């Protein structure tokens, strides 16, 4: 039977999800069915393993998001729905990606590379901010607001109405008040 490094990454994802990021490389190697030495042949340090896993998960997400078209709101909605679809299809990937990002274990280089992988949504936020369709917050802050709403939507009901209500709440949190109430503009 031929071994692939993806088997190590799959084992790491499962153990990080179940036991947290403090799990040893020896446990990861055992779960993958390889020796610790074999693990280190592919990933010379635990940091290299963490970064490889983080980037693999971000590549999966970027592929799921694709490149939506249409109006600005239609693009944001399509990105939102595709992100939710990915999160529902791949709950472990979502949890582990969040864990590695929010724990600070993914290196700055890996986080930077992940940002490039997710360049479409970032560019969409930058364009919306630049032309006033979004509130004037730094893109990182806008992304954090959206991310919080995505997590709430994923942790909530599977009822499609919940998804729509969550989108509307997110949309209102990132767009100027004048878009919600035309009288406010006067």
trRosetta pair geometry for C-beta under 8 A, 3 or more apart (Angstrom, degrees):
i j d omega theta_ij theta_ji phi_ij phi_ji
3 7 6.1 -90 -161 31 77 143
3 33 7.7 -150 -112 91 114 102
3 34 6.3 95 -152 -81 150 121
3 38 7.5 -15 129 175 161 140
4 7 5.4 117 66 -11 71 94
5 8 5.4 -46 -165 31 55 113
5 9 6.5 53 141 -17 75 102
5 42 4.4 170 -111 -160 112 146
5 43 7.5 129 -153 -37 115 94
5 52 7.7 -66 152 161 125 151
6 9 5.3 -53 -147 40 41 113
6 10 6.1 47 152 -24 70 101
6 56 7.8 148 -122 -136 84 151
7 10 5.6 -47 -144 34 31 113
7 11 6.4 32 154 -17 62 105
7 32 4.8 116 132 -156 92 99
7 33 7.1 -51 155 42 135 100
7 34 7.5 116 100 -21 121 119
8 11 5.8 -56 -150 38 31 110
8 12 6.2 33 151 -21 66 106
8 28 6.5 60 -165 151 80 106
8 29 7.2 -7 -124 -101 101 55
8 32 4.6 4 -96 -106 54 164
8 34 6.7 -45 -80 33 100 137
8 39 5.6 145 -131 -122 136 84
8 42 6.1 158 22 76 157 146
8 43 6.8 -161 128 -3 148 125
8 49 7.1 -95 142 -134 117 110
9 12 5.5 -51 -145 36 32 113
9 13 6.3 36 154 -22 65 103
9 49 7.6 -170 -95 -163 69 79
9 52 6.3 -108 -96 119 117 106
9 53 5.0 171 -147 -96 93 83
9 56 5.7 53 -178 18 150 166
10 13 5.7 -52 -149 33 30 112
10 14 6.5 29 154 -17 63 105
10 32 7.3 124 64 -106 84 92
11 14 5.8 -55 -149 37 32 110
11 15 6.2 22 157 -11 67 110
11 28 5.3 127 116 -165 110 68
11 29 7.8 131 106 -74 152 11
11 31 3.8 150 -159 104 117 107
11 32 3.8 -113 -6 -62 152 82
12 15 6.0 -62 -144 43 29 104
12 16 5.9 29 159 -19 67 110
12 23 7.9 171 -143 84 63 128
12 28 4.9 22 -86 -139 76 128
12 32 7.9 0 -30 -53 72 119
12 49 5.9 -175 -100 165 158 113
12 50 7.9 -147 172 -88 141 49
12 53 5.3 -110 99 -79 132 146
13 16 5.9 -54 -140 38 25 109
13 17 6.2 26 158 -19 61 110
13 53 6.1 179 -66 -156 85 123
13 57 7.6 143 -108 -70 124 116
13 92 6.1 88 154 146 109 113
13 93 7.0 -13 -159 -95 139 58
13 96 4.9 -57 -147 -70 81 174
14 17 5.8 -61 -152 37 26 111
14 18 6.2 10 157 -8 64 114
14 31 6.7 -156 74 164 122 145
14 92 7.1 -7 -97 -168 55 145
15 18 5.8 -61 -138 46 32 103
15 19 5.4 -26 -180 31 72 113
15 23 4.5 -178 148 148 118 173
15 27 6.0 142 -142 123 154 113
15 28 5.7 -128 33 -92 152 75
15 31 5.8 -170 -50 -1 121 166
16 19 7.1 -72 -113 59 16 72
16 20 6.7 -26 -158 160 54 12
16 21 5.5 27 -137 -89 98 59
16 23 6.4 -125 -79 23 53 127
16 53 7.6 129 -2 141 152 160
16 96 5.2 86 95 -129 123 105
16 99 6.2 163 156 97 111 147
16 100 7.4 8 175 -60 154 94
17 92 5.0 -33 -92 -148 161 93
17 95 5.5 82 -124 95 98 125
17 96 5.3 -64 -67 -66 91 100
17 99 7.6 -168 -93 -2 54 153
19 22 7.2 -104 137 63 94 79
19 23 4.7 90 91 -70 126 114
19 27 7.8 -39 57 128 161 156
20 23 6.7 150 77 -27 58 87
20 99 7.6 -154 -137 -163 56 136
21 50 7.5 45 -151 -113 113 122
21 99 6.4 176 -49 152 108 113
21 100 7.1 134 -96 -94 129 64
21 103 5.6 153 -1 130 155 172
21 105 5.4 -147 -165 -49 155 162
23 27 5.2 -99 179 73 97 136
23 28 6.4 110 125 -51 113 91
24 27 4.8 102 62 4 82 98
24 28 7.1 -143 103 -2 48 86
25 28 5.3 -52 -148 38 41 115
25 29 6.1 45 152 -23 70 102
25 36 6.1 92 118 -141 99 95
25 39 5.7 168 175 118 104 150
25 40 7.4 64 157 -62 147 88
25 46 5.5 -124 -60 -89 115 96
25 49 6.9 157 -112 -2 104 162
26 29 5.8 -50 -146 35 30 112
26 30 6.4 30 153 -19 62 106
26 36 5.1 -26 -104 -86 69 124
27 30 5.7 -54 -146 37 32 111
27 31 6.2 31 155 -18 65 106
28 31 5.8 -56 -148 38 29 110
28 32 6.3 21 154 -12 64 110
28 39 6.4 104 98 -126 103 149
28 49 7.2 84 127 180 167 154
29 32 5.8 -63 -148 42 29 106
29 34 5.2 -93 -164 82 82 78
29 35 6.1 -12 170 143 133 18
29 36 4.6 -152 10 -85 168 51
29 38 6.8 131 -145 61 112 90
29 39 4.2 -98 -89 -33 105 133
30 33 7.6 40 -180 -72 31 28
32 39 7.1 123 49 -86 142 102
34 38 4.0 -103 170 80 118 138
34 39 5.9 143 97 -50 119 76
35 38 4.7 104 55 1 76 98
35 39 7.3 -133 99 -3 46 83
36 39 5.5 -49 -154 32 38 116
36 40 6.5 29 151 -12 67 106
37 40 5.8 -61 -149 42 32 106
37 41 6.6 43 149 -31 65 98
38 41 5.4 -43 -152 21 37 118
38 42 7.1 21 155 -5 63 102
39 42 6.4 -72 -164 43 33 99
39 43 6.1 -38 166 46 73 100
39 49 7.4 4 175 -87 103 134
40 43 6.5 -76 -117 75 33 60
40 44 5.9 57 -170 -128 76 35
40 45 8.0 53 -133 -61 87 27
43 46 7.5 61 137 -106 118 23
43 48 4.4 176 -164 100 78 105
43 49 3.9 73 167 -70 156 81
43 52 6.2 -112 -104 11 115 142
44 48 5.4 68 46 8 71 156
45 48 4.7 106 53 0 75 98
45 49 7.2 -135 99 -1 47 84
46 49 5.4 -52 -154 36 40 116
46 50 6.2 42 148 -21 70 103
47 50 5.6 -51 -145 37 33 112
47 51 6.1 30 157 -16 66 107
47 105 8.0 -152 -120 178 69 78
47 107 6.2 62 -175 -51 110 117
48 51 5.9 -54 -143 40 28 109
48 52 6.2 31 156 -21 63 108
49 52 5.9 -56 -146 36 27 111
49 53 6.4 24 156 -16 63 108
50 53 5.9 -60 -151 39 27 109
50 54 6.1 28 154 -20 65 109
50 100 6.1 167 -173 -138 95 118
50 105 5.2 -104 -171 145 149 108
50 106 6.2 -149 143 -91 103 54
50 107 7.7 118 93 -19 111 82
50 110 7.7 -131 114 -7 82 172
51 54 5.6 -53 -143 37 31 114
51 55 6.2 26 160 -14 65 107
51 106 6.1 114 -103 -146 62 71
51 107 5.4 -17 -86 17 121 105
51 109 7.2 9 -138 82 140 97
51 110 3.9 -145 -140 -75 93 139
52 55 6.0 -59 -146 40 27 106
52 56 6.3 32 153 -23 63 106
53 56 5.6 -53 -147 33 31 114
53 57 6.5 29 156 -17 65 105
53 96 7.1 -76 153 149 120 127
53 100 6.9 -178 97 -75 105 158
54 57 6.0 -59 -154 36 29 109
54 58 6.4 23 152 -14 65 109
54 97 6.8 114 -140 -129 65 65
54 100 4.6 -146 -91 126 106 150
54 101 7.1 132 -142 -61 118 73
54 105 8.0 -178 -59 98 133 88
54 106 4.2 110 -111 -108 169 121
54 110 5.1 69 83 160 134 135
54 111 7.9 -44 149 -71 144 58
54 114 6.6 -69 145 -65 100 134
55 58 5.5 -54 -142 41 36 110
55 59 6.2 43 154 -24 67 101
55 110 5.8 -114 -52 -152 98 95
55 113 6.0 -12 -110 104 117 126
55 114 6.2 -134 -106 -74 65 86
55 117 7.4 147 -153 -32 77 151
56 59 5.7 -52 -150 32 30 113
56 60 6.7 34 150 -20 62 102
57 60 5.6 -49 -154 31 34 114
57 61 6.6 33 150 -16 65 104
57 93 5.1 170 -135 -167 100 91
57 96 6.3 -155 -86 92 154 101
57 97 4.2 -161 138 -81 142 104
57 100 7.6 139 37 33 146 138
58 61 5.5 -51 -147 38 37 113
58 62 6.2 40 153 -21 68 104
58 97 6.7 136 -62 -136 68 122
58 113 7.9 131 82 109 150 82
58 114 4.0 -114 -123 -134 169 98
58 117 5.0 106 138 77 110 149
58 118 6.6 -89 -170 -36 104 105
59 62 5.7 -52 -143 37 31 111
59 63 6.3 33 156 -20 64 105
59 117 6.0 -95 -87 -151 56 146
60 63 5.9 -57 -152 35 28 110
60 64 6.4 26 152 -18 63 108
60 86 7.2 143 135 -158 91 123
60 90 6.7 176 143 -154 139 178
60 93 5.9 -67 86 -170 151 152
61 64 5.6 -58 -150 37 32 111
61 65 6.3 30 154 -22 67 107
61 83 7.3 31 -161 -124 101 77
61 86 5.7 111 -122 152 67 161
61 93 7.7 -179 -55 140 90 122
61 97 7.0 77 -37 -120 135 168
61 117 7.9 90 72 126 92 120
61 118 7.0 -11 106 -86 114 110
62 65 5.8 -55 -146 33 31 111
62 117 4.4 -107 -55 160 152 95
62 118 5.5 -127 -90 -79 97 62
62 120 7.8 128 -149 20 86 110
63 66 7.3 23 175 -62 35 65
64 82 5.6 161 143 167 82 99
64 83 7.5 118 110 -96 116 38
64 85 6.9 -164 180 88 119 99
64 86 3.9 94 134 -82 165 124
64 89 8.0 -174 -122 51 141 133
65 68 7.9 -78 169 -22 73 94
65 79 5.8 24 -154 -137 104 78
65 82 5.0 128 -118 111 47 134
65 83 6.4 22 -93 -68 98 77
65 86 7.4 -42 -53 -26 69 144
65 118 7.3 67 28 -131 160 81
65 120 6.5 173 123 69 125 130
65 121 6.5 -66 -174 -41 153 113
66 82 6.6 -128 27 -139 94 163
67 120 5.5 -137 -107 -123 77 149
68 74 7.0 -156 153 128 122 78
68 75 4.6 156 96 -135 114 65
68 78 3.4 139 -120 90 150 142
68 79 5.8 -118 6 -49 135 74
68 82 7.4 -157 -54 -11 116 136
69 74 7.7 -8 111 109 41 118
69 75 6.8 -23 -146 -88 9 96
70 74 3.2 -64 115 97 133 142
70 75 5.8 -178 65 -50 84 72
70 78 7.1 123 33 -20 127 133
71 74 4.4 95 51 7 77 106
71 75 7.0 -140 93 -7 39 85
72 75 5.8 -57 -152 33 29 110
72 76 6.5 25 153 -15 65 105
72 124 7.6 148 -150 -164 78 93
72 127 7.6 -145 -120 108 113 113
72 128 6.0 129 -168 -94 129 101
72 133 5.6 -22 136 164 162 168
73 76 5.6 -53 -147 38 35 111
73 77 6.1 35 154 -20 68 107
73 171 7.5 40 -139 -134 101 128
74 77 5.7 -53 -143 39 30 112
74 78 6.2 32 156 -21 64 106
75 78 5.8 -52 -143 36 29 110
75 79 6.3 30 156 -18 63 106
75 124 5.8 -154 128 -132 126 134
76 79 5.8 -56 -150 38 29 111
76 80 6.2 35 150 -23 64 108
76 124 6.6 167 -80 155 74 133
76 128 7.5 46 -67 -66 125 154
76 171 7.3 116 119 -104 139 93
77 80 5.4 -53 -148 36 31 117
77 81 6.2 27 156 -16 66 106
77 167 6.4 48 -124 -161 84 140
78 81 5.9 -54 -144 39 30 108
78 82 6.2 27 157 -16 65 109
79 82 5.9 -57 -144 40 28 108
79 83 6.2 30 155 -21 64 108
79 120 7.6 -170 -104 118 125 107
79 121 5.3 133 -160 -101 146 103
79 124 6.8 -166 -30 49 157 166
80 83 5.9 -60 -150 35 24 110
80 84 6.4 21 154 -15 63 107
80 146 7.7 -117 -99 -164 93 110
80 150 7.2 -148 -145 -94 75 97
80 167 5.6 100 142 -114 157 103
80 170 7.1 158 -120 79 136 153
81 84 5.7 -54 -147 39 32 111
81 85 6.2 36 153 -22 65 105
81 163 7.6 67 -111 170 79 129
82 85 5.5 -49 -146 35 33 115
82 86 6.4 35 153 -19 64 102
83 86 5.8 -52 -151 35 31 111
83 87 6.3 30 151 -18 64 108
83 150 5.8 -50 123 -135 129 136
84 87 5.6 -56 -146 39 32 112
84 88 6.2 30 156 -18 67 106
84 150 6.6 -144 -75 -149 78 87
84 153 5.9 -60 -108 117 121 128
84 154 6.3 -164 -135 -77 76 87
84 163 6.3 101 174 -136 168 115
85 88 5.9 -58 -147 38 29 108
85 89 6.2 21 157 -13 65 111
86 89 5.9 -61 -143 43 29 106
86 90 5.7 -27 174 32 68 112
86 93 7.7 -78 163 87 93 128
86 94 7.2 136 122 -70 85 107
87 90 6.8 -75 -122 63 19 73
87 91 6.7 55 173 -97 60 56
87 94 4.4 67 -130 -86 78 152
87 150 7.0 155 -33 166 158 104
87 154 4.5 -69 135 -110 141 138
88 91 7.1 2 -146 -61 22 87
88 154 6.8 -150 -64 -134 71 91
88 158 7.6 102 -128 -122 129 99
90 93 3.8 -12 156 31 117 122
90 94 6.0 130 104 -23 81 87
91 94 5.6 -56 -148 37 34 113
91 95 6.2 31 157 -18 68 106
91 154 7.9 157 -115 175 87 120
92 95 5.8 -55 -145 38 32 109
92 96 6.0 23 160 -13 68 110
93 96 6.1 -60 -142 42 26 104
93 97 6.0 30 158 -22 64 110
94 97 5.9 -56 -144 36 25 111
94 98 6.4 22 158 -14 62 109
94 154 7.0 -133 158 -179 161 164
95 98 5.9 -60 -152 40 28 109
95 99 6.1 30 151 -23 65 109
96 99 5.3 -50 -142 36 34 116
96 100 6.2 30 160 -16 67 104
97 100 6.2 -57 -147 38 26 105
97 101 6.2 20 156 -14 62 113
98 101 5.8 -62 -143 42 28 108
98 102 5.6 7 169 -2 69 117
98 151 7.6 90 -108 -98 151 122
99 102 6.5 -62 -129 47 19 95
99 103 5.7 15 170 -17 60 119
99 105 7.9 -2 134 29 74 125
100 103 6.3 -55 -132 38 20 107
100 105 5.2 -88 -149 69 65 106
100 106 4.6 76 150 -43 99 102
101 106 5.7 -14 -91 19 49 133
101 111 7.0 112 -129 -108 84 102
101 114 7.9 -117 -96 93 112 167
106 110 4.5 -116 -179 91 94 128
106 111 5.4 119 115 -58 113 85
106 114 7.4 9 163 -14 149 142
107 110 4.7 97 54 7 78 100
107 111 7.0 -142 96 -3 41 86
108 111 5.6 -53 -145 39 33 112
108 112 6.2 37 153 -21 65 106
109 112 5.7 -55 -150 36 29 113
109 113 6.4 28 153 -17 64 106
110 113 5.7 -52 -145 38 32 110
110 114 6.2 37 152 -22 65 105
111 114 5.6 -51 -147 35 31 114
111 115 6.6 38 150 -24 62 101
112 115 5.6 -49 -152 29 33 114
112 116 6.9 33 149 -17 62 101
113 116 5.6 -51 -155 33 37 113
113 117 6.6 41 146 -21 66 102
114 117 5.4 -49 -150 33 37 116
114 118 6.3 13 156 1 68 108
115 118 6.1 -68 -144 53 30 95
115 119 7.2 73 146 -75 59 66
115 122 6.4 58 -171 -57 84 156
116 119 5.5 0 -164 -53 40 109
118 121 5.5 -32 171 39 93 108
118 122 6.0 97 116 -22 83 103
119 122 5.5 -65 -145 44 36 112
119 123 5.8 37 159 -23 74 107
120 123 5.9 -56 -145 36 26 109
120 124 6.4 29 154 -22 62 106
121 124 5.4 -51 -148 33 34 117
121 125 6.6 34 154 -17 65 102
121 143 7.7 98 131 -112 113 103
122 125 5.8 -55 -153 36 33 109
122 126 6.3 33 150 -19 66 107
122 139 6.2 64 -157 169 80 139
122 143 7.3 -11 -102 -76 76 131
123 126 5.5 -52 -144 38 34 114
123 127 6.2 34 156 -20 67 105
124 127 5.9 -54 -147 36 28 109
124 128 6.4 25 155 -15 62 109
125 128 5.8 -58 -145 40 30 110
125 129 6.1 30 157 -19 66 109
125 134 6.6 -7 -156 0 65 173
125 139 4.9 115 115 -140 124 95
125 142 5.0 158 -160 101 127 140
125 143 6.4 -60 -67 -61 172 83
126 129 5.8 -57 -146 38 27 110
126 130 6.1 29 156 -23 64 110
126 139 5.6 -17 -75 -88 76 136
127 130 5.7 -55 -144 35 29 112
127 131 6.5 0 167 4 64 109
128 131 6.7 -70 -142 48 24 90
128 133 4.3 -85 -154 75 80 106
128 134 3.9 69 129 -15 107 113
129 132 8.0 43 -179 -64 26 21
129 133 7.8 -74 -52 56 22 70
129 134 4.7 -49 -77 70 60 115
129 135 7.7 -26 -118 79 82 35
129 136 6.6 111 -162 -114 91 48
129 137 7.4 -107 -120 55 123 54
129 139 6.5 -114 -9 -78 154 79
129 142 6.7 -123 -68 -38 121 155
132 136 8.0 -19 -114 -62 61 93
132 176 6.9 -13 176 -18 81 139
133 175 6.8 -43 163 -126 60 93
133 176 8.0 -131 -170 6 20 99
133 179 7.7 69 -155 -72 60 147
134 137 7.7 -84 142 35 103 85
134 142 6.2 29 168 -122 141 142
134 174 5.2 -28 -145 158 98 92
134 175 6.1 -74 -115 -97 48 54
134 176 7.7 135 172 -27 14 77
135 142 7.5 169 61 -94 86 102
135 174 5.9 -134 16 -169 99 42
135 175 6.7 165 -32 -149 82 5
135 176 5.7 142 -85 -73 70 62
137 141 4.1 -101 159 87 119 127
137 142 5.3 149 82 -53 110 81
137 145 7.6 78 80 -13 159 133
137 174 7.9 -96 33 -135 124 75
138 141 4.8 92 61 5 80 103
138 142 7.2 -147 97 -4 41 86
139 142 5.5 -52 -147 37 37 113
139 143 6.1 39 153 -20 68 105
140 143 5.7 -54 -147 38 30 112
140 144 6.4 33 152 -22 63 105
141 144 5.5 -50 -147 33 33 113
141 145 6.6 37 152 -20 64 101
142 145 5.8 -53 -153 33 32 112
142 146 6.4 28 152 -14 65 107
142 174 5.6 80 -145 -135 93 117
143 146 5.7 -56 -147 41 32 110
143 147 6.0 37 153 -24 66 109
144 147 5.5 -52 -142 37 30 115
144 148 6.5 34 157 -22 63 101
145 148 6.0 -54 -153 31 28 110
145 149 6.7 21 153 -12 62 107
145 170 7.2 138 138 -148 90 78
145 173 5.3 -161 176 129 128 124
145 174 5.8 157 99 -73 139 98
146 149 5.8 -60 -153 40 33 108
146 150 6.2 38 150 -24 68 105
146 170 5.8 70 -122 -164 63 122
146 174 6.6 12 -63 -54 92 146
147 150 5.5 -50 -145 33 32 114
147 151 6.4 32 156 -18 64 103
148 151 5.9 -55 -151 35 30 110
148 152 6.5 30 151 -17 64 105
149 152 5.6 -52 -147 37 35 112
149 153 6.2 37 153 -21 66 105
149 166 5.8 148 176 178 93 90
149 167 8.0 114 150 -99 129 28
149 169 6.1 -179 -133 96 123 100
149 170 3.7 152 125 -86 169 106
149 173 6.9 179 -55 36 136 144
150 153 5.7 -56 -149 37 30 111
150 154 6.2 25 155 -16 66 108
150 166 8.0 110 -99 154 29 128
150 170 7.6 56 -47 -93 62 148
151 154 5.7 -56 -144 40 31 108
151 155 6.0 19 159 -10 66 112
152 155 6.0 -62 -139 45 27 103
152 156 6.0 32 157 -31 63 113
152 166 6.2 -179 98 -132 99 119
153 156 5.8 -58 -146 29 26 115
153 162 6.9 150 -144 136 72 91
153 163 5.9 76 -165 -120 117 59
153 166 3.6 130 -90 149 105 167
153 167 7.6 56 -96 -48 147 62
153 170 7.9 -40 -38 -35 127 127
156 162 5.0 -160 123 172 125 136
156 166 6.8 180 34 -65 148 133
157 161 8.0 -10 95 67 133 80
157 162 4.0 157 65 -38 104 160
158 162 7.4 69 52 45 6 133
159 162 4.5 95 70 -7 90 104
159 163 7.6 -160 97 -6 53 81
160 163 5.4 -48 -155 31 44 116
160 164 6.6 42 150 -17 70 102
161 164 5.6 -54 -151 38 37 111
161 165 6.2 36 152 -18 68 106
162 165 5.8 -55 -146 39 31 110
162 166 6.2 33 154 -20 65 107
163 166 5.8 -56 -148 37 28 112
163 167 6.5 31 152 -21 63 103
164 167 5.6 -50 -149 32 33 112
164 168 6.5 31 154 -17 65 104
165 168 5.7 -53 -148 37 33 110
165 169 6.4 34 153 -19 65 105
166 169 5.7 -52 -147 36 32 112
166 170 6.3 33 154 -18 65 106
167 170 5.7 -58 -150 39 31 110
167 171 6.0 33 153 -23 68 108
168 171 5.5 -51 -141 35 31 114
168 172 6.3 29 159 -17 64 105
169 172 6.0 -56 -148 37 28 107
169 173 6.5 26 153 -21 62 109
170 173 5.7 -63 -153 35 31 111
170 174 6.6 2 161 -1 67 112
171 174 6.5 -76 -149 45 26 93
171 175 5.9 1 167 -4 69 122
172 175 6.4 -66 -124 44 26 97
172 180 5.9 59 -128 -89 95 133
175 179 4.6 -61 151 56 122 145
175 180 7.0 134 96 -43 110 91
176 179 5.4 105 69 -3 74 98
177 180 5.5 -60 -158 36 49 111
177 181 6.3 -19 164 33 82 99
177 184 5.2 -85 127 133 103 162
178 181 7.1 -83 -132 66 28 63
178 182 7.2 53 -177 -118 68 36
178 184 5.2 -140 -100 91 57 102
178 185 4.1 80 -146 -76 112 93
180 184 7.3 24 69 18 80 142
181 184 4.2 78 89 -13 103 112
181 185 7.9 -180 100 -14 64 77
182 185 5.8 -43 -167 17 49 116
182 186 7.8 43 146 -18 67 98
183 186 6.0 -53 -163 26 47 110
